[in-house]
Amino acid sequence: MIKRLSTSTSAIVLLALAACASTPESPTAPAAVSPAPRAAPAPSPDPAPGSAPGKPAAAKPEKVTTASAVNFDFDRYVIRPDARGKLDDMVGKLRNVNLEVIIAVGHADRLGSDAYNMKLSVRRADSVKAYLVSKGVAASRVYTEGKGERQPVKDCKGEGKTKELIACLQPNRRAELEAVGSVMKK
């Protein structure tokens, strides 16, 4: 770094000396001060699409967001057949998208301990990620998170693990997905 600075500094000094040697000063005339350089005018803006004949309009990226949710059986994190169809549809929609990220958030119902439900919700999000990766989505683009039982979408009365309560709480056993990317639009 020091060697570069000294080389650069030497080059500047040599150029300055060469400039002084090639233009002799007249003893009676004061040194001329050149005006400060002016900024170049700003380039004119591009014409609106379609206004320039013969030139095609440039494609511009357009932000795309798609969302989906899949449900899970009670106390399970295996992808159900109906959920596979939803995930396959999402992957199909993303085929022509420059994918930035997919966020998969797992959820659980209120049955069971907080710690157990947190682990279960993470496993649900992870199983969705594994399925998406198996369908060709880059693993580095899928982020997972578990929320446990903290964000229910349905509140049901009752205690214990009755069939009725388990059926009522079904919507809370889910993974929510959001995919963000861009497509080129003309």
N, C-alpha and C positions, 0 to 999 in steps of 0.2 A: 504494500500500500504506500509506504514511504517512497519507494523507488518510483512509483507511478506519479506521485505528487511532484517529486523533484523533476522528473522528465517533463511533465506537463508544464510545470512552472518555468523550466528552462526554455521550452518551446515558445511560451508566451513572451518571455523576455526577449528571445532572439527575434521573434516577429516584430515586436515593438521597436527594437533597435534597427532592424532592417527598414522599417517604415520611416523612421527618423532620418536614416542615412540617405534614403532615396528622394526625400523632399527637403531641400535645403531651405532654411528660414532666411527671410530677408531681414537685415538688421534694422530697417526702419519701420517695417510693417508689424503691427501686433499680431500675435498668433490668432488665427481664425478659429472660432469655436463653432463646431458643427452643431446644428440643431439636434435635439433628442429624436431618436427614431420614432416614427409614428406606427401605431398598430395597423396591421392590414385590415381592410374592411371585412366585416363578417360575411361569410359566404351566404348566398341567397338560399332560402329554404327550398327543399325539394318541391316540385309541383305536386298538386294533389293527384291521387291515383286516377287514371283515366284522362288527365288533362293534357299530357304530352302524347301526341299521336305517334304511333309506331313503337312506343316503349311499353312493355308489359308492367303492370303494377307489381311492386315487390311484395313477396309473401311476408306476413308478420305473424309472430307467435301469438296465440290466443290461449289464455289460461283456461284449463279444464279441471273441474272438480266433480268427482262421482262418489256416491256413498252407498253403502249396503249394510245390512245387518243379518246375522245368522243366529239361529237358536240352537241350544244344546239340550240334551236329555238331563234329567235330574242326576246330580252328582257325577256327571260325565264331561269329558272334554274331547271326545271323538267327534269328528265332523259327520253330521247326519247326511243321508242321501239328498234331502231337499236343500240342505245348505251347500252341498257340492254344486248343485245347479246354479244357485245364486252366485257362488264364487266363480264358476266357469263363465257366467255372463259378464261378471266384472272384468275378468281377465280378457275376454273378447273385446270389450269396450276399450280396453287399454292398449290393444295391439298397435294402433296408429298414433299413440300418444307418447311424447317425450316425457317419460315418467320421472317425477322428482321424488315423490315419497308416497308410501301407503302407511297409514297409521291404523293399527288394529288394537282395539281396546276391549279387553275381556271383562265380563260382569258375572255376578252370581246372585242367587236369591238369598233371602235372610236366614234360611235354614242351615244350621251348622255354626261353628265358631267363626269369629272375625278372621283369625289367622288362617283357618282352613279355607274359607271362602276367598281370601286374598290369593292364596296359592292356586286355587282352582281357577280363578279368573285369569291369572297369568298363564296357566296351562292352556286355557281356551284361546287366548290371543296367540300363544306360541303354535298351537295346532293349526290355526288359520294361516299363520306365516308359513309353516311347513307345507301346507297344501298349495298356497300361492307359488312358493318356490318350486314345488314339483311340477307346476304348470308353466314354468319358464320365467317367472318374475325374479329379478335379481334380489338375492337375500339382503344386500346392502341397502336396498330401497324400502324395506319393510321394517317398521319399528313397532314394537309391542309394548303394551302396558296393561296392568291389571288394576281394576277399581274395587274388587271385592263386591260387597253388598251395599256400597255407599251411594250408588246412583240407580235406584230402582225405577222402573217405568210403570209398575203396577203395584198398588198396595192392596194386600188381601188380609182379611181378618182371620184369626184362628191361630191355634198353637199346635205343636207336634207335627209329625210328618204324615198327615192324612192324605189320602188320594186327592181329595177336593182341594186342599191347600197347595199341594204340589202342582196340580193342574192350573190353579189360579195364578201361581207365581211363575209359570212358564215364560212369559215375556221378559222376565228379569235375567234368565239364564241365556246370555247372548254374548256375541262379539260384534262390535260396531266397527265398520271400516270406512275410512275416507282416503281417497286417492287424489293426488294433486299432480298435474303435469301441464303440458302445453302441446298444441297442435298448430301447424302452419296453415294460416288462412290467407286467401288472396283478397 
